[in-house]
């Protein structure tokens, strides 16, 4: 009985081992083989999961601009086209937050650009999308980040609110004033601007040695630019930047721009009793002057001066001052 029980027990154990071997050799091995084949062929479960994760990773925005566009669409604010203007200038706004003079310039230009959009502009909507985007991008986002970025936007919003709605009215009043000028008034501007400017800043005579025709052209162009600043702010900012880089080559001191603006405003004051038209002209000319001054100061590098002098010797000397890894950057940063 014991032998039979032992034999029966042994036979049962053998059967269990064989069943286990069958499972290991059959189903288990076949499953790993199919998984391996699926991985190698791209049709297995693991491959499918990896592909889904890759697609999800690539679809998540990685930059602030992309994340802002994504969140604006999700929050139902994708149709706010004025937000795109702020987004395009936001890098310059953030970079110059410590420079109030430069920040004011960016906000002034931004206000003129936003004046081209009709309808209500709720600046608080930009703040909501901005904070949502930053929370998604900054891994260690905390209360200090929240307070800092809210403070930044509150300053920008305060500057913009002072100007919203004004550029449209200023453009209308300035356009009416310039349209009312006859040939005699234009000739007064051409003559008086330079006489008043030279009286306030005699050193300016050394930089206006062109012919009378050229000086009259500059005065006429100046009047046109003040109105175009309201009409086409994007193009004007680009044109003024290019003009500023040319002035680097002329070597004109930036401290002469203040007296020149003052002379122009004084002449315009003698031609109109409309305070709004005078203020519109002064504000636009002042903004042009600030942009020119900034571009000249930023562009007055030794590389830019060598390029304006058209001297290969000076250019090689300027580049030799740069570290080896930054010479190409110095050449491009003009």
Secondary structure, DSSP 8 states (H G I E B T S, - for coil): -HHHHHHHHHHHHHHHHHHHHHHIIIIIHHHHHHHHHHHHHT-SHHHHHHHHHHHHHHHS--SHHHHHHHHHHHTT-TT-THHHHHHHHHHHHHHTTT-HHHHHHHHHHHHHHHTTS-S---HHHHHHHHHHHHHHH-TT--HHHHHHHHHHHHHHHHHHHHHTTHHHHHHHHHHHHHHT--HHHHHHHHHHHHHHHHHH-GGGGGG--S-HHHHHHHHHHHHHHHHHHHH-HHHHHHHHHHHHHHHHHHT--TTHHHHHHHHHHHHHHTT---HHHHHHHHHHHHHHHHHHHHHHHHH--HHHHHHHTT-HHHHHHHHHTS-GGGHHHHHH--
